[in-house]
């Protein structure tokens, strides 16, 4: 949890520091980056809203929670992390920042490891998690 905040801040700051001096909506790559950033934010928000009262900052699922397998959780198992990674890629594109894209790859690795730990707990808590994990991709919708 403590490492997550600096990672997310890095995803914001790196492209600003080592990217284009300004944002130009007329630049197709920057405009596409803004769209990808928005898509990532919306995906993350959908994950937050769907979890509702089951949302916790800790990796262990709450006792009253149930396994979400539909809606955004039918597209990707970790939509909040996925949204952060996708938004990070878009943000790096919007600022034309190669170091930002590299940082996005590091962020993907970070959330891959964090979600692997969480998934061990989810498999213990929910018997149906193994089947769900076979059907739905982990972090990148329809890809990984």
C-alpha positions as CSV (number, residue, x, y, z in Angstrom):
1,X,0.0,0.0,0.0
2,X,2.7,2.5,0.9
3,X,4.6,1.9,-2.3
4,X,1.4,2.5,-4.4
5,X,1.2,6.2,-3.8
6,X,4.8,7.0,-4.9
7,X,4.2,4.8,-8.0
8,X,1.1,6.7,-9.0
9,X,2.7,10.0,-8.3
10,X,5.6,8.9,-10.5
11,X,3.3,8.1,-13.3
12,X,2.0,11.7,-13.2
13,X,5.3,13.5,-12.6
14,X,7.7,11.6,-15.0
15,X,5.8,12.6,-18.2
16,X,5.5,16.2,-17.0
17,X,9.2,16.4,-16.2
18,X,10.5,14.5,-19.2
19,X,7.9,15.1,-21.9
20,X,6.6,17.9,-24.2
21,X,6.7,21.4,-22.9
22,X,3.0,21.8,-23.6
23,X,-0.1,19.9,-24.6
24,X,-1.3,20.5,-28.1
25,X,-4.8,19.1,-28.8
26,X,-4.1,19.4,-32.5
27,X,-1.3,16.8,-32.2
28,X,-2.9,13.5,-33.0
29,X,-0.7,11.5,-30.6
30,X,-1.3,13.9,-27.7
31,X,-5.1,13.9,-28.4
32,X,-5.1,10.1,-28.5
33,X,-3.2,10.1,-25.2
34,X,-5.8,12.3,-23.6
35,X,-8.5,9.9,-24.8
36,X,-6.6,6.9,-23.4
37,X,-6.1,8.7,-20.1
38,X,-9.8,9.4,-19.9
39,X,-10.6,5.7,-20.7
40,X,-8.3,4.5,-18.0
41,X,-9.8,6.9,-15.4
42,X,-13.3,5.8,-16.4
43,X,-12.3,2.1,-16.1
44,X,-10.8,2.7,-12.6
45,X,-13.9,4.6,-11.5
46,X,-16.2,1.8,-12.7
47,X,-14.1,-0.6,-10.6
48,X,-14.5,1.6,-7.6
49,X,-18.2,2.0,-8.0
50,X,-18.8,-1.7,-8.6
51,X,-17.0,-2.7,-5.4
52,X,-19.0,-0.2,-3.4
53,X,-18.9,-1.1,0.3
54,X,-16.5,-4.0,-0.4
55,X,-13.8,-1.5,-1.3
56,X,-10.8,-1.6,1.0
57,X,-7.2,-0.3,0.8
58,X,-6.0,-3.6,2.1
59,X,-5.4,-6.7,-0.1
60,X,-7.6,-9.0,2.0
61,X,-11.2,-9.1,0.9
62,X,-13.8,-8.0,3.5
63,X,-15.9,-10.6,5.2
64,X,-19.2,-9.3,3.8
65,X,-17.8,-9.0,0.3
66,X,-18.8,-11.2,-2.7
67,X,-16.9,-11.9,-5.8
68,X,-17.7,-9.5,-8.6
69,X,-17.7,-11.2,-12.0
70,X,-19.9,-9.1,-14.1
71,X,-19.9,-5.5,-15.5
72,X,-16.3,-4.1,-15.6
73,X,-15.2,-7.2,-13.6
74,X,-16.3,-9.3,-16.5
75,X,-13.8,-7.5,-18.7
76,X,-10.8,-7.4,-16.4
77,X,-10.1,-8.9,-12.9
78,X,-8.5,-5.7,-11.5
79,X,-10.1,-2.8,-13.2
80,X,-8.8,-0.2,-10.7
81,X,-5.2,-1.2,-11.3
82,X,-5.9,-1.6,-15.0
83,X,-7.4,1.8,-15.1
84,X,-4.3,3.3,-13.4
85,X,-2.0,1.6,-15.9
86,X,-4.0,2.6,-18.9
87,X,-4.3,6.2,-17.7
88,X,-0.6,6.2,-17.1
89,X,0.1,5.1,-20.7
90,X,-2.3,7.8,-22.0
91,X,-0.7,10.4,-19.8
92,X,2.7,9.6,-21.2
93,X,1.4,9.7,-24.7
94,X,-0.3,13.0,-24.1
95,X,3.0,14.5,-23.0
96,X,5.0,12.7,-25.6
97,X,7.2,11.2,-22.9
98,X,9.2,8.0,-23.6
99,X,10.4,8.0,-20.0
100,X,6.7,8.2,-19.0
101,X,5.9,5.1,-21.2
102,X,8.8,3.3,-19.5
103,X,7.4,4.2,-16.1
104,X,4.0,2.9,-17.2
105,X,5.7,-0.5,-17.9
106,X,7.2,-0.4,-14.4
107,X,3.7,0.5,-13.0
108,X,2.2,-2.5,-14.9
109,X,4.8,-4.8,-13.3
110,X,4.1,-3.3,-9.9
111,X,0.4,-3.9,-10.2
112,X,1.0,-7.3,-11.6
113,X,2.9,-8.4,-8.5
114,X,0.5,-6.6,-6.2
115,X,-2.5,-8.3,-7.8
116,X,-0.8,-11.7,-7.7
117,X,-0.6,-11.4,-3.9
118,X,-4.3,-10.3,-3.7
119,X,-5.3,-13.2,-6.0
120,X,-3.8,-15.7,-3.6
121,X,-6.1,-14.3,-0.9
122,X,-9.1,-14.2,-3.3
123,X,-8.6,-17.9,-4.2
124,X,-8.8,-18.8,-0.5
125,X,-11.9,-16.6,0.1
126,X,-13.9,-17.5,-3.1
127,X,-14.0,-21.1,-4.4
128,X,-15.2,-19.8,-7.8
129,X,-12.1,-17.5,-8.2
130,X,-10.1,-20.1,-10.1
131,X,-12.7,-20.5,-12.8
132,X,-13.2,-16.7,-13.0
133,X,-9.4,-16.2,-13.5
134,X,-9.5,-18.6,-16.4
135,X,-12.3,-16.6,-18.2
136,X,-11.2,-13.0,-17.5
137,X,-7.9,-11.3,-18.1
138,X,-5.9,-10.0,-15.2
139,X,-4.8,-6.4,-16.0
140,X,-5.2,-5.5,-19.6
141,X,-8.7,-6.1,-20.9
142,X,-8.8,-9.0,-23.5
143,X,-4.9,-9.1,-23.6
144,X,-3.3,-9.9,-20.2
